[in-house]
Amino acid sequence: MGNNCTSCANKFWYNFQCVDECPESFYVDSTYACRECDQSIPQCTEAQLTFSIHVYTIDYTLYADIVFSKPVQDLSAETLRSIAKFNTKTGPVKPNLYTVAKKNDTVYTCTFIDSSSLNEQSLSLSFDPGFIFDVNGVPLADSTFEVPVSVVTSVS
C-alpha cells in the first residue's frame, strides 16, 4: 500500500485518506475529492440525491423500479446495471439474472429473470460511491435501500 496517494479507487479523497463518504459540510468534486462547502456551491445548497425501490409483479414476473429523487446525470441503463448491487439474505443477485430499462431521467425498471427464486426474500440495492450524480453534480447520498419481495406464483 502506497503512502504518497492523492486519490482513491471507488472511494472519496479526504484529509490524505480514502473515505466512504465526505464529512458533513463537504461535497464531492469532479476528481472524487471532498471539498469544503460554501453558499456558492450548488452541491452544498441543493437537496441531496437519494433513491428508493418499488417492487411489483406482473404475470408472475418481478419488477423493481429504482426511483431517484431528482434527474441523474449521464446514467444509461447498462451503466446502472453494471454498478447496481442487488442482494438477498441468501446472497447477491447476479447481473445476468435481471435487465434494466431507463424509463426517464429519474426512473429505471429492473426485470428479474426466474423471480420465483426471490419470493419471500428481502431485496436490497446498493451502489459504490462516486458513480451516480444529479444534473448539478450532487452525488447520490444513500448507499443502500431494502424492500420485502412477494412474487405471486400461483392463482388464488
C-alpha positions, 0 to 999 in steps of 0.5 A, a space after each residue: 500500500 502506497 503512502 504518497 496517494 492523492 486519490 482513491 479507487 471507488 472511494 472519496 479523497 479526504 484529509 490524505 485518506 480514502 473515505 466512504 463518504 465526505 464529512 458533513 459540510 463537504 461535497 464531492 468534486 469532479 476528481 472524487 475529492 471532498 471539498 469544503 462547502 460554501 453558499 456558492 456551491 450548488 452541491 452544498 445548497 441543493 437537496 441531496 440525491 437519494 433513491 428508493 425501490 418499488 417492487 411489483 409483479 406482473 404475470 408472475 414476473 418481478 419488477 423493481 423500479 429504482 426511483 431517484 429523487 431528482 434527474 441523474 446525470 449521464 446514467 444509461 441503463 447498462 451503466 446502472 446495471 453494471 454498478 447496481 448491487 442487488 442482494 438477498 439474505 441468501 446472497 447477491 443477485 447476479 447481473 445476468 439474472 435481471 435487465 434494466 430499462 431507463 424509463 426517464 431521467 429519474 426512473 429505471 425498471 429492473 426485470 428479474 429473470 426466474 423471480 420465483 427464486 426471490 419470493 419471500 426474500 428481502 431485496 436490497 440495492 446498493 451502489 459504490 460511491 462516486 458513480 451516480 450524480 444529479 444534473 448539478 453534480 450532487 452525488 447520490 447520498 444513500 448507499 443502500 435501500 431494502 424492500 420485502 419481495 412477494 412474487 405471486 406464483 400461483 392463482 388464488 
